[in-house]
């Protein structure tokens, strides 16, 4: 399953997915805990988001981490890789 994660609200993510015509869902990480855990933001509320790509295996371990991705292209790229 391919998911994106955003620090925005459910409504903001819904509009963004529709605008960009994503073929995957966005999870809301409004407290940035997942972003911090996966290196997608700096600590603090003003930490900038980074568009990183993370492939997590069924065992919960990180299998691949990309420091910069284009959100719309990443799902196809990672599917080719696996």
C-alpha positions in Angstrom: 0.0 0.0 0.0 1.3 3.4 -0.9 0.5 6.3 1.4 1.7 9.9 1.7 2.1 11.7 5.0 1.4 15.4 5.4 1.4 17.8 8.4 -1.9 19.3 7.1 -5.4 18.7 8.2 -7.8 16.1 6.7 -9.6 18.8 4.7 -6.4 20.4 3.5 -5.1 17.0 2.4 -8.3 16.2 0.6 -8.2 19.4 -1.5 -4.4 18.8 -2.2 -5.0 15.2 -3.4 -7.8 16.4 -5.7 -5.8 19.3 -7.0 -2.7 17.1 -7.7 -4.7 14.1 -8.9 -2.7 11.7 -6.6 -3.4 8.0 -6.9 -2.6 7.4 -3.2 -3.9 8.6 0.1 -2.4 11.2 2.4 -2.2 10.5 6.2 -2.4 13.5 8.5 0.5 13.9 10.9 -0.5 17.3 12.4 1.7 16.8 15.5 4.7 15.9 13.2 5.6 12.8 15.2 5.8 10.5 12.2 7.7 13.2 10.2 10.3 13.4 13.0 10.6 9.6 13.3 11.3 9.3 9.5 13.5 12.3 9.1 11.0 14.3 7.2 11.1 17.4 9.3 13.2 19.3 11.8 12.2 19.4 15.5 9.8 22.2 16.6 6.6 23.5 15.2 8.3 25.6 12.6 10.4 22.7 11.3 10.3 22.6 7.5 8.8 19.6 5.9 11.0 17.6 3.5 9.7 15.4 0.7 11.4 12.2 1.6 10.5 8.8 0.4 10.4 5.9 2.8 9.7 2.2 2.0 8.7 0.3 5.1 8.6 -3.4 4.9 6.0 -5.7 6.4 8.2 -6.2 9.4 8.1 -2.5 10.1 11.7 -1.9 9.2 12.8 0.8 6.8 13.9 -0.9 3.5 14.7 2.3 1.5 15.0 6.0 2.4 15.3 8.7 -0.3 16.2 12.2 0.9 14.2 14.0 -1.8 11.3 12.8 -4.0 8.6 14.2 -6.2 5.4 13.1 -4.5 3.5 12.4 -7.7 6.3 10.3 -9.2 7.6 8.5 -6.1 4.9 5.7 -6.0 5.7 4.5 -9.5 9.5 4.8 -8.9 9.4 2.7 -5.7 7.1 0.1 -7.3 9.7 -0.3 -10.1 12.4 -0.7 -7.5 10.6 -3.4 -5.5 
